[in-house]
Amino acid sequence: MIGMRYSGILSIFGAAVLTGCQSTTTVPVSKQPLEEMTTPVEAQTSQEAQAYASAEDVLNALTLDTLLVDGKLQQESTEPALEDYNNLWMRIRSQFSFDIPQNRRVVTQRNWYAKNQKYLNRVAKRAEPFLYFIVEEIERRNMPMELALLPIVESAFDPFAYSHGRASGMWQFISGTGTRYGLKQNWWYDGRRDVIASTRAALDYLSFLHKTLDGDWMNAIAAYNSGEGRVLRAIKKNKRKHLPTDFWSLDLPNETDMYVPKLLALVDLLKRHEEFKMTWPQIANHSVVEIVDTKRQTDLSVVADLSGYAIDDLYKLNPGYNQWASDPKGPHTFLLPKKNAALLRSKLSDAKLTARPNWERYTIRSGDSLNKIAVKFKTTVAVLQSVNNIKGNMIREGGTLLIPVAAKDPKRYQLVLASKKKVAKQLKRTSGTSRIDYTVKKGDSFWKIAQKFKISTKQLSKWNQNKLPKQIRPGDKLVIWKTKSKNAKTLRTITYKVRSGDSLARIAKKFKISVNDILAWNQLDEKQFIQPGQKLKLHIDVTRS
């Protein structure tokens, strides 16, 4: 239809121009004023008048000129509208805008993902309830749709993820950055694990980084991983040396060097999924969950009962809650499947029903303290102070305190409690470690480095974004987490000047440390000789040396 309509206009327009060129008594159509072309010229016969085009015809023909490429009419786009996509992954794919370089870093990461279809299946399963919201939020802000895949790199879409660097949630916020972007964190609630809140915060942060780094999305994404300060310093360093300041030219930590390529590799696999024979499990292109605001502190077990939704499943959709109830001061929002959300709303509107947690009134006894009472009821001093409006730590015998308690048997909150224990265990494990940035040397291998630091190759790979043994090269930087000594309080760092006749074994014996530690602290090769005057960094226990 489009071709037929425009071919007719072209015929009229062509004939009009031809007639104008042949006539010496009339103004050519191409130059005649539009208002004079609305009717045939009086001197012409009706047959000749047909050679003239109306103003509308001329404008249509001129418009057509913009549709012609090499003389051929360009058809209207057959790309389906965003809402026409049944699979949300395809909606995401249709909006990609990044160029994907086919360099070693990207190809290496792409090869890993391409060989791990089961991993992608697990990721898609976790993403299913949340991905539609993320896509909608990215579109609303007019940000690159590639960012929808960033949670795969960050946490594999696991809102319970907790890293060695104490980053938490699907978007992996550390505490400080989370607070900076409005993510509340206390005994009751951790906004870093709240998918809705953390998604908004992550996109706020990425928008800030994009603006701060002069509109360069690759550098902004790198800064999301390592911090804007580190990326800005790398840019400044390159500028001083008159070097390019794009991501691929910057000297950044190994983790960040792999971070951006991982995202680009995933984008490439989704963009060319048929070529790589990758299956992206279908996710419906519509919301499957809704947010319900209960407007007050609410017990998770009661919400589960009122909505007809299993409490463990409720917690999986609402991982921001640390306890059996929402924070007394909010938020009080719950993410639920649509039908369960509708049921909860209808039940909450019944004035006879309440979803409030239970409160126990406790009479203060002799010898009690806020700390003792908090331990007894498995809460914190801060919570007791908050709910009882206590500013200090003073309490009086005979006085009473309100203690929040779960509405149901504690066994009903097993997933919540298990998650709390897991986080506590991770906190305990990471609190006794220190980070070492190790530079790979010629002759190094995964096995040698692991042996040097008394760790497993599996740990080394995990700490470095699942880097494979064959991928390391001299000059690469690896992150290593070393467990601190139990007597860490007595450790001191000194600079030791090597003397004539010294050897690593003698220095190690003198300060009661190991040769391997000296090698690691100073990034020395065990075959390397030390020279008089050389300075070594040592961490020694002053009570033993």
C-alpha positions as CSV (number, residue, x, y, z in Angstrom):
1,M,0.0,0.0,0.0
2,I,2.8,2.4,0.9
3,G,4.6,1.7,-2.4
4,M,1.5,2.2,-4.5
5,R,0.6,5.5,-2.9
6,Y,4.0,7.0,-3.3
7,S,4.6,5.7,-6.8
8,G,1.4,7.6,-7.9
9,I,2.8,10.8,-6.3
10,L,6.1,10.3,-8.0
11,S,4.3,10.0,-11.4
12,I,2.4,13.2,-10.8
13,F,5.5,15.0,-9.5
14,G,7.6,13.8,-12.5
15,A,5.1,14.8,-15.0
16,A,4.7,18.2,-13.4
17,V,8.4,18.9,-13.6
18,L,8.6,17.7,-17.2
19,T,5.7,19.9,-18.3
20,G,7.3,22.9,-16.5
21,C,10.6,22.3,-18.4
22,Q,8.8,22.2,-21.8
23,S,6.5,25.2,-21.3
24,T,7.8,28.7,-22.1
25,T,4.5,30.5,-21.1
26,T,4.1,29.0,-17.6
27,V,6.2,28.9,-14.5
28,P,7.7,25.5,-13.9
29,V,6.0,23.5,-11.1
30,S,9.2,23.2,-9.1
31,K,9.4,27.0,-8.9
32,Q,5.8,28.0,-8.8
33,P,4.5,29.4,-5.5
34,L,2.5,26.8,-3.5
35,E,-0.6,29.0,-3.3
36,E,-0.8,29.2,-7.1
37,M,-0.7,25.4,-7.5
38,T,-4.0,24.7,-5.8
39,T,-5.9,25.0,-9.1
40,P,-4.9,24.3,-12.7
41,V,-3.5,27.3,-14.7
42,E,-6.4,28.8,-16.7
43,A,-4.6,28.8,-20.0
44,Q,-4.2,25.1,-19.9
45,T,-6.7,22.5,-21.1
46,S,-8.1,20.0,-18.5
47,Q,-5.8,17.3,-19.9
48,E,-2.8,19.5,-19.6
49,A,-3.8,20.5,-16.1
50,Q,-3.4,16.9,-15.0
51,A,0.3,17.4,-15.4
52,Y,0.3,19.8,-12.5
53,A,0.6,18.7,-8.9
54,S,-1.3,20.1,-6.0
55,A,0.6,21.7,-3.1
56,E,-0.1,18.6,-1.0
57,D,1.2,16.4,-3.7
58,V,4.5,18.3,-3.9
59,L,4.9,18.2,-0.2
60,N,4.2,14.5,-0.1
61,A,6.7,14.0,-2.9
62,L,9.4,16.0,-1.1
63,T,8.8,14.0,2.0
64,L,9.2,10.8,0.0
65,D,12.6,12.0,-1.0
66,T,13.7,11.4,2.6
67,L,12.5,7.8,2.4
68,L,14.5,7.0,-0.7
69,V,17.9,5.4,-0.4
70,D,19.7,4.7,-3.7
71,G,16.4,5.2,-5.4
72,K,14.6,2.5,-3.5
73,L,11.7,3.0,-1.2
74,Q,12.5,2.1,2.4
75,Q,9.7,0.1,4.0
76,E,8.4,1.0,7.5
77,S,10.2,-0.8,10.3
78,T,8.9,-4.3,11.1
79,E,10.5,-4.3,14.5
80,P,7.8,-5.1,17.0
81,A,6.8,-2.6,19.7
82,L,8.3,-3.2,23.1
83,E,5.1,-4.4,24.5
84,D,4.8,-7.0,21.7
85,Y,7.8,-9.0,22.9
86,N,6.7,-12.1,24.8
87,N,10.1,-12.7,26.2
88,L,11.6,-9.9,28.4
89,W,15.1,-10.8,27.3
90,M,14.2,-10.0,23.7
91,R,12.8,-6.6,24.8
92,I,16.1,-6.0,26.5
93,R,18.0,-7.1,23.5
94,S,16.1,-4.8,21.2
95,Q,17.4,-1.7,23.1
96,F,21.1,-2.5,23.3
97,S,23.3,0.4,22.1
98,F,26.9,-0.4,23.2
99,D,29.5,-1.5,20.7
100,I,31.1,-4.8,21.7
101,P,34.8,-5.0,21.0
102,Q,36.0,-8.5,20.1
103,N,39.2,-8.3,22.2
104,R,40.8,-10.9,24.4
105,R,39.2,-9.8,27.6
106,V,35.7,-9.8,26.2
107,V,36.1,-13.1,24.3
108,T,37.6,-14.9,27.3
109,Q,34.6,-14.0,29.5
110,R,32.1,-14.8,26.7
111,N,33.6,-18.2,26.3
112,W,33.1,-18.9,30.0
113,Y,29.5,-17.9,29.9
114,A,28.9,-19.8,26.6
115,K,30.1,-23.0,28.2
116,N,27.8,-22.6,31.3
117,Q,24.2,-22.8,30.2
118,K,23.2,-24.2,33.6
119,Y,24.6,-21.1,35.3
120,L,22.5,-18.9,33.0
121,N,19.4,-20.9,33.8
122,R,19.9,-20.4,37.5
123,V,20.4,-16.6,36.9
124,A,17.2,-16.4,34.9
125,K,15.2,-18.2,37.6
126,R,16.4,-15.7,40.3
127,A,15.8,-12.7,38.0
128,E,12.3,-13.7,37.0
129,P,10.3,-11.7,39.7
130,F,12.5,-8.6,39.5
131,L,13.8,-8.1,36.0
132,Y,10.6,-6.5,34.6
133,F,10.8,-3.7,37.3
134,I,14.5,-3.2,36.5
135,V,13.8,-2.8,32.8
136,E,10.9,-0.4,33.4
137,E,13.1,1.7,35.7
138,I,16.0,1.9,33.2
139,E,13.6,2.9,30.4
140,R,12.0,5.5,32.6
141,R,15.4,7.1,33.2
142,N,16.5,6.7,29.5
143,M,19.6,4.8,30.6
144,P,21.4,2.1,28.5
145,M,19.5,-1.2,28.6
146,E,22.8,-3.1,29.0
147,L,22.6,-2.1,32.7
148,A,19.8,-4.6,33.1
149,L,22.4,-7.4,32.9
150,L,24.7,-5.8,35.5
151,P,23.2,-7.8,38.4
152,I,24.4,-11.0,36.7
153,V,28.0,-9.7,37.0
154,E,27.4,-8.3,40.5
155,S,25.6,-11.2,42.2
156,A,24.1,-13.5,39.6
157,F,20.7,-11.9,40.6
158,D,21.0,-13.2,44.2
159,P,19.6,-10.6,46.6
160,F,21.1,-12.5,49.5
161,A,24.7,-12.3,48.0
162,Y,27.4,-11.1,50.4
163,S,30.9,-10.5,49.2
164,H,34.3,-10.7,50.8
165,G,34.5,-6.9,50.7
166,R,31.3,-6.8,52.8
167,A,29.1,-5.7,49.8
168,S,25.5,-7.0,50.1
169,G,22.5,-7.5,47.9
170,M,21.7,-8.0,44.2
171,W,23.5,-4.7,43.4
172,Q,26.3,-5.3,45.9
173,F,26.4,-2.1,47.9
174,I,28.9,-1.7,50.7
175,S,27.5,0.0,53.8
176,G,28.9,3.5,53.2
177,T,27.7,3.8,49.6
178,G,24.4,2.3,50.5
179,T,23.9,5.0,53.1
180,R,25.0,7.6,50.7
181,Y,22.2,6.6,48.3
182,G,19.5,6.4,50.9
183,L,19.6,2.7,51.7
184,K,18.6,2.3,55.4
185,Q,20.5,-0.3,57.4
186,N,19.7,-1.3,60.9
187,W,18.7,-4.3,63.1
188,W,15.3,-4.5,61.4
189,Y,16.0,-3.8,57.8
190,D,18.9,-3.7,55.2
191,G,17.9,-1.6,52.2
192,R,20.9,-3.1,50.3
193,R,19.0,-6.4,50.0
194,D,15.7,-4.7,49.2
195,V,15.5,-5.3,45.4
196,I,13.2,-2.3,44.7
197,A,15.1,0.2,46.9
198,S,18.6,-1.0,45.9
199,T,17.7,-1.0,42.1
200,R,16.7,2.7,42.4
201,A,19.9,3.5,44.4
202,A,22.1,1.6,41.9
203,L,20.7,3.5,39.0
204,D,21.1,6.8,40.9
205,Y,24.7,5.9,41.5
206,L,25.4,4.9,37.9
207,S,23.8,8.2,36.7
208,F,26.1,10.1,39.0
209,L,29.1,8.2,37.8
210,H,28.2,8.7,34.2
211,K,27.9,12.5,34.7
212,T,31.1,12.6,36.8
213,L,33.1,10.7,34.2
214,D,32.2,12.9,31.3
215,G,29.5,10.8,29.9
216,D,31.6,7.7,29.4
217,W,29.5,4.6,30.2
218,M,32.4,2.2,30.2
219,N,34.3,4.2,32.8
220,A,31.1,4.7,34.8
221,I,30.5,1.0,35.0
222,A,34.1,0.4,35.9
223,A,33.7,3.0,38.7
224,Y,30.6,1.2,40.0
225,N,33.0,-1.7,40.7
226,S,36.1,0.0,42.0
227,G,34.8,3.5,43.0
228,E,35.0,6.8,41.1
229,G,38.1,7.9,43.0
230,R,40.2,5.1,41.6
231,V,38.9,5.5,38.1
232,L,39.5,9.3,38.2
233,R,43.0,8.8,39.5
234,A,43.7,6.3,36.6
235,I,42.4,8.9,34.1
236,K,44.5,11.7,35.7
237,K,47.6,9.4,35.5
238,N,47.0,8.7,31.7
239,K,46.4,12.4,31.0
240,R,49.8,13.3,32.6
241,K,51.4,10.8,30.2
242,H,49.3,12.0,27.2
243,L,47.7,8.6,26.9
244,P,44.0,7.7,26.0
245,T,41.6,7.8,28.9
246,D,39.1,5.2,27.7
247,F,38.4,2.2,29.9
248,W,40.6,-0.1,27.8
249,S,43.6,2.2,28.3
250,L,43.3,2.7,32.1
251,D,45.4,0.9,34.7
252,L,42.7,-0.5,37.0
253,P,42.6,-3.4,39.5
254,N,42.3,-6.9,37.9
255,E,38.8,-7.3,39.2
256,T,37.7,-4.1,37.4
257,D,39.6,-5.1,34.3
258,M,37.4,-8.2,34.1
259,Y,34.2,-6.5,35.3
260,V,33.3,-4.4,32.3
261,P,34.3,-7.2,29.8
262,K,31.9,-9.6,31.7
263,L,29.0,-7.3,31.1
264,L,29.9,-6.8,27.5
265,A,30.3,-10.6,27.0
266,L,26.8,-11.1,28.4
267,V,25.4,-8.4,26.1
268,D,27.1,-10.0,23.1
269,L,25.7,-13.5,24.0
270,L,22.2,-12.1,24.3
271,K,22.5,-10.0,21.1
272,R,23.8,-13.1,19.2
273,H,22.2,-15.9,21.2
274,E,21.3,-17.9,18.1
275,E,24.9,-17.7,16.8
276,F,26.3,-19.0,20.1
277,K,23.4,-21.4,20.6
278,M,22.6,-20.0,24.0
279,T,19.1,-20.2,25.5
280,W,17.9,-17.4,27.6
281,P,15.0,-18.9,29.6
282,Q,11.8,-17.0,28.9
283,I,10.7,-14.4,31.3
284,A,7.3,-12.9,30.8
285,N,7.2,-9.3,29.4
286,H,4.9,-8.1,32.1
287,S,5.0,-7.6,35.9
288,V,4.2,-10.7,37.9
289,V,4.5,-9.0,41.3
290,E,3.0,-5.9,43.0
291,I,4.0,-3.8,46.0
292,V,1.7,-3.6,49.0
293,D,2.2,-0.9,51.7
294,T,0.8,-2.0,55.0
295,K,1.4,1.5,56.4
296,R,2.6,0.2,59.8
297,Q,5.0,-2.3,61.3
298,T,4.0,-5.7,60.1
299,D,4.9,-9.3,61.1
300,L,6.0,-11.4,58.1
301,S,4.2,-14.4,59.4
302,V,0.9,-12.5,59.6
303,V,1.4,-11.1,56.0
304,A,2.0,-14.7,54.8
305,D,-1.2,-15.9,56.4
306,L,-3.3,-12.9,55.2
307,S,-2.0,-13.2,51.6
308,G,-2.1,-16.9,51.3
309,Y,1.6,-17.0,50.4
310,A,4.3,-19.2,52.0
311,I,6.5,-17.3,54.5
312,D,9.7,-18.6,53.0
313,D,8.6,-17.5,49.5
314,L,7.6,-14.1,51.0
315,Y,11.0,-13.6,52.4
316,K,12.7,-14.5,49.1
317,L,10.8,-11.6,47.5
318,N,11.5,-9.3,50.5
319,P,15.0,-10.1,51.5
320,G,15.5,-6.6,53.0
321,Y,13.9,-7.6,56.3
322,N,16.4,-8.7,58.9
323,Q,13.8,-9.8,61.4
324,W,10.4,-11.3,61.6
325,A,8.7,-7.9,61.1
326,S,9.3,-4.7,59.2
327,D,11.0,-1.7,60.9
328,P,8.7,0.2,63.2
329,K,9.7,3.4,61.4
330,G,9.4,1.8,57.9
331,P,9.5,0.8,55.2
332,H,6.4,-1.4,55.5
333,T,6.2,-2.5,51.8
334,F,5.9,-6.1,50.7
335,L,6.5,-7.5,47.2
336,L,4.0,-10.3,46.4
337,P,2.6,-12.1,43.4
338,K,-0.4,-10.2,42.0
339,K,-3.2,-12.5,43.2
340,N,-1.6,-12.6,46.7
341,A,-1.1,-8.9,46.8
342,A,-4.9,-8.4,46.0
343,L,-5.8,-10.8,48.8
344,L,-3.6,-9.0,51.3
345,R,-5.1,-5.6,50.4
346,S,-8.6,-6.9,50.9
347,K,-7.7,-8.4,54.3
348,L,-5.8,-5.3,55.5
349,S,-8.8,-3.2,54.8
350,D,-10.8,-5.2,57.4
351,A,-10.5,-3.1,60.5
352,K,-10.9,-6.2,62.7
353,L,-7.6,-7.7,61.4
354,T,-4.2,-6.5,62.3
355,A,-0.8,-7.4,61.0
356,R,1.1,-5.8,63.9
357,P,3.8,-7.8,65.7
358,N,3.3,-8.8,69.3
359,W,4.8,-6.7,72.1
360,E,5.7,-8.1,75.5
361,R,5.8,-5.9,78.6
362,Y,8.9,-6.7,80.7
363,T,9.4,-5.6,84.3
364,I,13.0,-4.6,85.0
365,R,14.7,-6.6,87.8
366,S,17.6,-6.0,90.0
367,G,20.9,-6.4,88.2
368,D,19.3,-5.9,84.7
369,S,20.9,-3.8,82.1
370,L,19.7,-3.0,78.6
371,N,22.4,-5.2,77.2
372,K,21.3,-8.2,79.3
373,I,17.7,-7.7,78.4
374,A,18.6,-7.4,74.7
375,V,20.6,-10.7,74.8
376,K,17.7,-12.4,76.6
377,F,15.1,-11.4,74.0
378,K,17.5,-11.7,71.0
379,T,17.3,-8.1,70.1
380,T,19.7,-5.1,70.4
381,V,20.2,-2.2,72.8
382,A,19.4,0.2,70.0
383,V,16.0,-1.4,69.4
384,L,15.1,-1.3,73.1
385,Q,16.2,2.4,73.3
386,S,14.2,3.2,70.1
387,V,10.9,1.6,71.0
388,N,11.0,2.7,74.6
389,N,12.3,6.3,73.9
390,I,15.4,5.8,76.1
391,K,18.2,8.2,75.3
392,G,20.9,6.7,77.5
393,N,21.6,3.4,79.1
394,M,19.9,4.1,82.5
395,I,17.0,1.9,83.5
396,R,15.4,1.5,86.9
397,E,14.3,-1.6,88.8
398,G,10.5,-2.0,88.8
399,G,10.2,0.0,85.5
400,T,8.8,-1.7,82.4
401,L,10.0,-2.1,78.8
402,L,8.2,-3.0,75.7
403,I,9.9,-5.9,73.9
404,P,8.9,-6.7,70.3
405,V,8.3,-10.4,69.8
406,A,7.3,-12.6,66.9
407,A,3.6,-13.3,66.4
408,K,4.2,-16.9,65.6
409,D,6.5,-19.8,66.7
410,P,10.1,-18.9,65.8
411,K,10.3,-22.1,63.7
412,R,8.1,-20.3,61.1
413,Y,10.8,-17.8,60.5
414,Q,13.5,-20.4,59.6
415,L,14.6,-18.8,56.4
416,V,14.9,-15.4,58.0
417,L,16.9,-16.8,60.9
418,A,19.1,-18.9,58.5
419,S,19.8,-15.8,56.5
420,K,20.8,-13.9,59.6
421,K,23.1,-16.7,60.7
422,K,24.7,-16.8,57.2
423,V,25.4,-13.1,57.2
424,A,26.8,-13.2,60.8
425,K,29.1,-16.1,59.8
426,Q,30.3,-14.2,56.8
427,L,30.9,-11.1,58.9
428,K,32.9,-13.1,61.4
429,R,34.9,-14.7,58.6
430,T,35.7,-11.5,56.8
431,S,36.5,-9.5,60.0
432,G,39.7,-11.5,60.5
433,T,41.1,-11.0,57.0
434,S,43.2,-8.5,55.1
435,R,43.4,-7.9,51.4
436,I,46.6,-8.4,49.4
437,D,46.9,-7.1,45.8
438,Y,49.4,-9.5,44.2
439,T,51.1,-8.8,40.9
440,V,51.7,-11.9,38.8
441,K,55.3,-12.4,38.0
442,K,57.0,-14.3,35.2
443,G,57.0,-18.1,36.0
444,D,54.0,-17.7,38.3
445,S,51.1,-20.2,38.1
446,F,47.8,-20.5,39.9
447,W,49.2,-23.4,41.9
448,K,52.4,-21.6,42.8
449,I,50.6,-18.5,44.0
450,A,48.1,-20.6,46.0
451,Q,50.9,-22.5,47.6
452,K,52.7,-19.3,48.5
453,F,49.7,-17.9,50.3
454,K,48.6,-21.3,51.7
455,I,45.2,-21.1,50.0
456,S,43.4,-23.3,47.4
457,T,43.3,-22.6,43.7
458,K,39.5,-22.6,44.0
459,Q,39.6,-19.8,46.5
460,L,42.0,-17.8,44.3
461,S,39.7,-18.2,41.3
462,K,36.6,-17.2,43.3
463,W,38.3,-14.1,44.8
464,N,39.2,-13.0,41.2
465,Q,35.9,-13.2,39.4
466,N,36.3,-16.9,38.6
467,K,39.5,-16.3,36.7
468,L,40.8,-19.5,35.1
469,P,44.4,-20.7,35.6
470,K,45.3,-20.2,32.0
471,Q,44.2,-16.6,32.0
472,I,46.9,-15.1,34.2
473,R,49.8,-13.3,32.7
474,P,52.8,-11.4,34.1
475,G,51.6,-8.0,35.3
476,D,48.1,-9.1,36.1
477,K,46.9,-8.2,39.6
478,L,45.2,-10.8,41.8
479,V,43.2,-10.2,45.0
480,I,44.1,-12.4,47.9
481,W,42.4,-12.4,51.3
482,K,44.8,-13.5,54.0
483,T,43.5,-14.5,57.5
484,K,45.0,-12.4,60.2
485,S,46.9,-13.7,63.2
486,K,44.9,-14.3,66.4
487,N,47.3,-11.9,68.0
488,A,46.7,-9.2,65.4
489,K,46.6,-6.6,68.1
490,T,50.3,-7.1,68.7
491,L,51.3,-7.0,65.0
492,R,53.4,-4.1,63.8
493,T,54.7,-3.2,60.3
494,I,58.4,-2.4,60.1
495,T,60.8,-1.7,57.3
496,Y,63.9,-3.8,57.6
497,K,67.1,-2.9,55.9
498,V,69.0,-6.0,54.7
499,R,72.5,-6.3,56.1
500,S,75.6,-8.1,54.8
501,G,75.3,-11.8,55.4
502,D,71.5,-11.7,55.7
503,S,69.3,-14.3,54.1
504,L,65.6,-14.7,54.0
505,A,65.8,-17.7,56.3
506,R,67.9,-15.7,58.9
507,I,65.5,-12.7,58.8
508,A,62.5,-15.0,59.2
509,K,64.1,-16.8,62.2
510,K,65.1,-13.5,63.8
511,F,61.6,-12.1,63.7
512,K,59.8,-15.4,64.2
513,I,58.0,-15.2,60.8
514,S,58.0,-17.5,57.8
515,V,60.0,-17.1,54.6
516,N,56.8,-17.4,52.6
517,D,55.3,-14.4,54.4
518,I,58.3,-12.3,53.6
519,L,58.1,-13.3,49.9
520,A,54.3,-12.5,49.9
521,W,54.6,-9.2,51.7
522,N,57.3,-7.9,49.4
523,Q,56.2,-9.8,46.2
524,L,59.5,-11.5,45.9
525,D,60.4,-14.6,43.9
526,E,61.8,-17.5,46.1
527,K,64.7,-17.8,43.6
528,Q,65.5,-14.1,43.9
529,F,68.5,-13.1,46.0
530,I,68.3,-10.2,48.5
531,Q,71.0,-7.6,48.5
532,P,72.6,-5.5,51.4
533,G,70.7,-2.2,51.7
534,Q,67.5,-3.6,50.2
535,K,64.4,-2.7,52.3
536,L,61.8,-5.3,53.2
537,K,58.4,-4.7,54.7
538,L,57.7,-7.1,57.6
539,H,54.7,-7.6,59.8
540,I,55.9,-8.8,63.2
541,D,54.5,-9.6,66.6
542,V,56.5,-7.3,68.9
543,T,55.7,-9.4,71.9
544,R,57.6,-12.3,70.4
545,S,60.5,-10.6,68.6
